[in-house]
Amino acid sequence: MKKQILQQHQLLLQDKIDVFRDMISGLTEDAQNDAKGSAGDKHETALSMMHIEQEKLNHKLKEILDQKAILDKIDASANHTKIALGSLVQANGMLLFISAALPKITIEDKTIIAVSPQSPLGSKLMGNEVGFEFEINSTRYKIQSIL
């Protein structure tokens, strides 16, 4: 199941990467085409706005590439006795995939929540074993299994 989770998250991120790269290249083309046929203040403002938008897209693209780099480090075939990057943890009936903060996905009618090891929940889970109990925001958690 971990392999399916990893593959689905990688596909999701690759789709986002492709979209952002297309948007960035579209803005680059627009800026080049605009530079050929315009002059004056309006032109400078339009180019400046395109540049700002391009910077925003580049920043978002970098965030997604960073998330992809985290996923690339995960060995889905590894079995863990202690929670580590790539562990699939069952706690309070939830399935938590220790990777990067990514959208929820559903596989085989099971909802999987991707949790970053740096998040409050992820940091409490890291390095612990089945049976460990802890509390976050007045909610008690108990690790039921590590897959």
Backbone hydrogen bonds, N-H to C=O, Kabsch-Sander energy under -0.5 kcal/mol:
donor,donor_aa,acceptor,acceptor_aa,energy
5,I,1,M,-2.3
6,L,2,K,-2.9
7,Q,3,K,-2.7
8,Q,4,Q,-2.6
9,H,5,I,-2.4
10,Q,6,L,-2.6
11,L,7,Q,-2.6
12,L,8,Q,-2.2
13,L,9,H,-2.5
14,Q,10,Q,-2.6
15,D,11,L,-2.5
16,K,12,L,-1.8
17,I,13,L,-2.7
18,D,14,Q,-2.5
19,V,15,D,-2.2
20,F,16,K,-2.7
21,R,17,I,-2.6
22,D,18,D,-2.3
23,M,19,V,-2.4
24,I,20,F,-2.6
25,S,21,R,-2.6
26,G,22,D,-2.3
27,L,23,M,-2.3
28,T,24,I,-2.2
29,E,25,S,-2.4
30,D,26,G,-2.6
31,A,27,L,-2.6
32,Q,28,T,-2.2
33,N,29,E,-2.8
34,D,30,D,-2.7
35,A,31,A,-1.9
36,K,32,Q,-0.9
37,G,33,N,-1.0
38,S,34,D,-1.0
44,E,40,G,-2.0
45,T,41,D,-2.6
46,A,42,K,-2.4
47,L,43,H,-2.5
48,S,44,E,-2.4
49,M,45,T,-2.6
50,M,46,A,-2.3
51,H,47,L,-2.3
52,I,48,S,-2.3
53,E,49,M,-2.4
54,Q,50,M,-2.4
55,E,51,H,-2.3
56,K,52,I,-2.1
57,L,53,E,-2.4
58,N,54,Q,-2.6
59,H,55,E,-2.1
60,K,56,K,-2.4
61,L,57,L,-2.7
62,K,58,N,-2.2
63,E,59,H,-1.9
64,I,60,K,-2.1
65,L,61,L,-2.6
66,D,62,K,-2.3
67,Q,63,E,-2.0
68,K,64,I,-2.5
69,A,65,L,-2.1
70,I,66,D,-1.6
71,L,67,Q,-2.1
72,D,68,K,-2.5
73,K,69,A,-0.8
73,K,70,I,-0.9
74,I,71,L,-1.4
76,A,74,I,-0.8
78,A,75,D,-1.6
83,I,128,N,-2.6
86,G,98,I,-3.3
87,S,84,A,-2.4
89,V,87,S,-0.6
89,V,96,L,-3.4
90,Q,145,S,-2.8
91,A,89,V,-0.6
91,A,94,M,-2.0
92,N,142,K,-1.1
94,M,91,A,-2.4
95,L,111,T,-0.7
96,L,89,V,-3.3
96,L,94,M,-0.6
97,F,113,I,-2.6
98,I,87,S,-2.8
98,I,96,L,-0.6
99,S,97,F,-1.0
99,S,115,V,-2.3
102,L,100,A,-1.1
105,I,112,I,-2.1
107,I,110,K,-2.5
110,K,107,I,-1.6
112,I,105,I,-3.4
113,I,95,L,-2.7
114,A,102,L,-0.5
114,A,112,I,-0.6
115,V,97,F,-2.9
119,S,116,S,-1.3
123,S,119,S,-3.2
124,K,120,P,-1.3
125,L,121,L,-1.7
126,M,122,G,-2.3
127,G,83,I,-3.2
128,N,125,L,-2.2
131,G,143,I,-2.9
132,F,129,E,-2.0
134,F,141,Y,-2.0
136,I,139,T,-2.3
139,T,136,I,-1.8
140,R,138,S,-0.5
141,Y,134,F,-3.4
143,I,132,F,-2.5
144,Q,90,Q,-3.3
144,Q,142,K,-0.6
145,S,90,Q,-1.5
147,L,88,L,-3.9
